[in-house]
Amino acid sequence: MFDSFPLGVSERLDRPAYHADFRRVYKSGIRRLNKLERGQNFKERGFSSWEAFAAGEWNRAISLAQEKRNTYAKQFHEAARLDILERRLRIVDFPVTPYVQWEMFVLRLRVELGDNIRVLDARKISEIEKERPVPEVVILGDVVMYEVLYDDDGNAAGANRFTDRTLIRETSVGFEALYKRGEDFHSFFDREIIPLAPPVVAY
């Protein structure tokens, strides 16, 4: 699974170019968006909830996540208007990192508003990840695929852009297989996230 991905030919885009290209393709008539999220530690500077989380203000961080409600609602309304099915698979390592613990509360809001998110325990795909982790990708239909990039400090740093239809199809097949193996978001959240104590953050 994902065997051809490391050999794919791509174009490197910085963050502004990636966002601009994403928006253009998103509105071009695609019918699905699939996101595979693998990293366990990111930084989301400028997002007030993350800033509070990074400062160790756990309760405030969870409360501030609600500031994204209107933004996410508009996003899903736009997806419905364009007839785009959006799905995300979140791979989670154990023990759960502080970042993922925080992110799960943000994802819960997204699910509440209509996002299609499933969660997969990384231990269940160890046979797939013997040589490398599954890729961190966003796939827009069969048109373009982005490998989302981050710098060594966990900050968003653009993406590698792939347009090889064969590679996109192969990666999409891998996504579909893992998405089917994923767990309902709420069942995972209630069992694995709710019982956790507030994390100790070191940023």
N, C-alpha and C positions, 0 to 999 in steps of 0.2 A: 504493500500500500504506500502511495506517494513515492515510489521508487524513482520515477523519472524527474521528480521535482528539483532535486539538487543540480540536475544537468540542464534545466531550462534556461533559455536565453531571455534576458530581461533588460529593461531600460530603467536606470536609477532616476527617481524623482525626489526632489526635496519636498518638504512638507507642504508649502503653498501649491506647488505644481501637482502634487498628489491629490490634494483637496479639490483643485480646479478640475482635474481630469475626472475624478470620481463624480463630481456633480454633473459634468457634461454627459458621461456615459449613463449615469443613473436616469437621466431624463430622455434617453435616446430610444426607449422602447423595450428595454429588458423586462423580463417578467419575474425574475427572482434575484435575491441577494442572499448569499450564504457566507457567514463569518465563522471562522474557526479560531478560537482564542486560546493560546497555549501558555503564554508568559505568566509568571506568578508575582512579579514585582514591577510595577510601573509608577511613574509620577505624572500627575495630572494637574500641573500648576495652572492657576486661574479658575479652577473649579472649587468654589468655596467649601463644598463638603469635603473634598480631598484635602484642602488646606487645613481645615479643622482636624481632620483625621491625622494628618502629618504632625500637627501641633499637640497631639495627644488628647484632643477634646472629643472623645468618642460620642457622647450623647448629642453634642452640638453637630457633629459630622452627620449623624443619622438624620437629625432634624433638617439640616440644610440640603440634604439630597432632594427634598420635596421642591426645592427651587427649580428643578429641571422638569417638573410635571408638565408645564405648558409647552416647553421645547420638545419634549418627547411626544406629547399628544399631537403637535403639529407635524412632527416627522412621520408618525404612523398614519395621520390623515393624508399626507402627501403620498405615502406608499399605496394607500387604498385608492386614491384618485388615479394613480398611475398603474394600478393593478399589478403591483409588485409584492410578491411574497417574500418577507424578510425572515430569516432564521439565523440563530446563533447557537453554536455549541461551545460551552465553556468547559475546558479541561481543568481539573483541580488536583493539585498535588496534596499529599498528606504528610505531616500536619499542615493544615490550612495556613497560608501566610497571612499576616496582618492585612496586606493589601487586598487579597482575595476576600477575606472576611468583610472588609469594608465594601468592596465592589459588589458583593452579593446583595447588599441592601439597595444599591443603585439598580441592579438588575431586577430586583423584586418590584421596584416601581415600574420599570419598563414592561415587565410581564403583566402587571396590573393594568397597564394601558394598552395591552394587546400584542406585545412582542412575543415571538415564538422562540423561547430559550430552553434548551435542555442542558444537563450537566453530566459530565462523565468523569468518574474517578480515574486518575492517571494510572493507578495500579492495575486497572483492567485492560490497559493497552500496552503493557510492558513488552509484550512480544513484538509489537509494531515499532516500538521505540528503542530497539536494541542498539541501533547504530546512530540514530539522531531523533530528536523530538519531532512530532508531527508539525507541519508548517503553520505559521501564524498568517492566515490569509483571509482576504475578502474577495469573493467571486461574484462578478456581476454578469448573470446569465451565462452565455457561452462566448461573450465578447471580450472581456478583459478580466484579469486576475491580478491582485496586488498582494505581494508579500510585505506586510507592514513591518517597518524597521524602527528600532529604538537604539539610542546610544548606550554606552556602558553604564550610565547613571539612571537608565530607565525612562528617559524622555523621548517622546515621539520624534522620529527623525526622517519621515517620508516613507517611501515604499519602492520596491522593485516591481515594475509593471510588465506583465506577461500577456502576450496576445496569441500564442500558439494554441489553436483550437483543440488539438489532440491533448496537449498538456492540461488545458483547462478542463476538458471532459474527464481525464483521468483523475485529476484532483477533486472534481465534483463527485465522482463515484466514491472516492475515499471519504469525502465529507458525508455523503448520504449513508454510507455504511456505519460510520461512527455516530451520526445523529440518531440513527435507529437504535443504537446501543445505549444512548444517553438516557438519563433519568428525568422524569418530570421535575421541573424546577422547584415547585413548592414542596414536594416530598423530600428532595435533597436539602432544601433550605431549612425546613422544620427539623429534620433529623440531625444535620451536621453543623448548621450555622447558629441557630437559635440557642443551643446549650452553651456555646462558647462564651467565656468571660471576655470583657473588653480587651483588645490586644495591647501589648506593650510596643509602642512605635519608636523606631530609632532612625529618624531622617535628619 
